[in-house]
């Protein structure tokens, strides 16, 4: 009987954790990521006053590749926001991804590519799946979240408003 109770508690706990969804209006979590040169980059370094689009991606994810390609095609419309691309992949995979799907983004000064080496993104940001896109307002509070690749145009509208 005790084992059944423990199994039930574990199941309920895991359902509760997976049901968490990023809520608009919540503050940007504090996290530490890494640049290609090995230097740390924290979310505290993201300044207020400019919108920030944070994207969690996996280099082998076809949906992520399409999102990066769509962003690249409209890269000139991204000048009103800072863009942070975050992946748990090794940098050789991240670089391949950027070279093949996000090449125009690489040259932009407002784009930063980061590695989540310590695997902190998922427990802090609560993504539903790859890709996950988070648009934070000038106050560093979440304005819009989506894990649907078809919502990219909604992000452009919100960035440019």
N, C-alpha and C positions, 0 to 999 in steps of 0.2 A: 504494500500500500504506500509505503514511504517513497519507493522508487517511482511510482506513478505520479505522486504529488510533485516530486522534484522534476520529472520530465515535463509535467504540465507547466510548472513555473518557468522553466527554461524556454519552452515554446512561447508562452505569453510574453516573456521578456524580449525574445528575438523579434516577435511581431511588432511590439511597441517600438523597438529601435528602428526597424526598417520602415515604419510608417512615418517617421519624421520627415517633414518637407520644409525646405527653406521658406521662411515667412517674410514677405515684404515688410520693411520697416525695422528689421533686426540689424544690429550693428555688424560690421565686418569682423569676422573672427581674427584673433591674433594667431599668426602662424609664421613659421620659418621655412623658407625654401632655399634652393641653391641655384646660382647662375652657372653657366658653362665653365667659368674660370674657378669655380669652387667657392667663391665668396657667398656669404649668406645674404638673403634678401627677406625682409620681414614685411608683413602687411602694415606694420607701423610706418614703413617708409613710403607707403602710398599716401600722398598728401590729399587733404580736403581741397575742395574748390574745383576739381575736375571729375567728371564721371569716370568710372573704372569698370571695364568689362573683364571678368575673370573667367577663363574657360579651362575646365578639366578635360583633358583628352588622353587617348591612348593611341600611340602611333600606328597600330595595326587596325584600328577601328575604322570601318568604311564610312560610318556616319560622321565621325570626327574629321576624316579626310574631306568629306563633302562640305562640312561647315568651314574648314580652313580655306578650301577653294572658293567658296562663296564670299567669305570675308576678304580674300585676296582680290577677287574681281571688283570689289567695291571699296578697296582700301582707302581711296581718297576721301570717302565719306566718314572715315574713322578718326579724322584729325581732332574731333571734339571730345575725344575720350582717350584714356590710357588703356592699353590692352595687355593683359597678363595671361600667357598660355602656360598651363601647369600640367605636368605629366609625371607619373611615377616611373616611366621608362628610363633606360640609360641614355646618356646624351648622344651616343651614336645613332640610336633609333629616333630620338627627338630631332636631331639634325637632318636625318633622312626625311622625316615627315615634313619639316619646314622647307627643305630644298625642293620637295616634290609637290607640296600642297599649299605652302604658305610663303613662297619665295618673295612676293612683293611686301609681305609683312615684315620680313627680316630686315629690310632696309629702313624701316620706319623708326624714328626716334622715340615714339610713344608706345612701342611694342617691346615687351620684355618676356623672354622665354625662360621658364623656371622648371627645375626638377624637384619633385616631392620625394626626396631621398629617404626621409624619415617616416613617410606614409602617415602624415597628419591631416591631409586634406579631407579625406572621407569622414573621419570622426568629427571634424570641426565644421565642415560645410554641409554635410548630409546630402550628397548628390544622389539622385535616383539611378542614374546610369551614365554611360559615356555617350556623347559628350554632355557636359553640364555647363550651362552658361549663366553667369550671375552678373547682373548690371547693378552697380552701386552708384548712388547719387553723389553729388558734391559733398554731402554730409557723411559719406561712408556708410550709409544705411542702404539695405537692399531695396531696390526699386522693382526689379523683375528677375524672375528665375525661370529657366526652361531647360528640359533635357530633350527637346524635340528639335531635330535639325531643320524642320520646316518653319520654325519660329525666328530664324535669322533676320528676316525682314522686319519683324517687330522690334528687334534690338536696334536696328538702324533708325527706325522711327523714334524710339525713345532716346537714343544718343543725340539725335539732331534736334530734339525739342528743347 
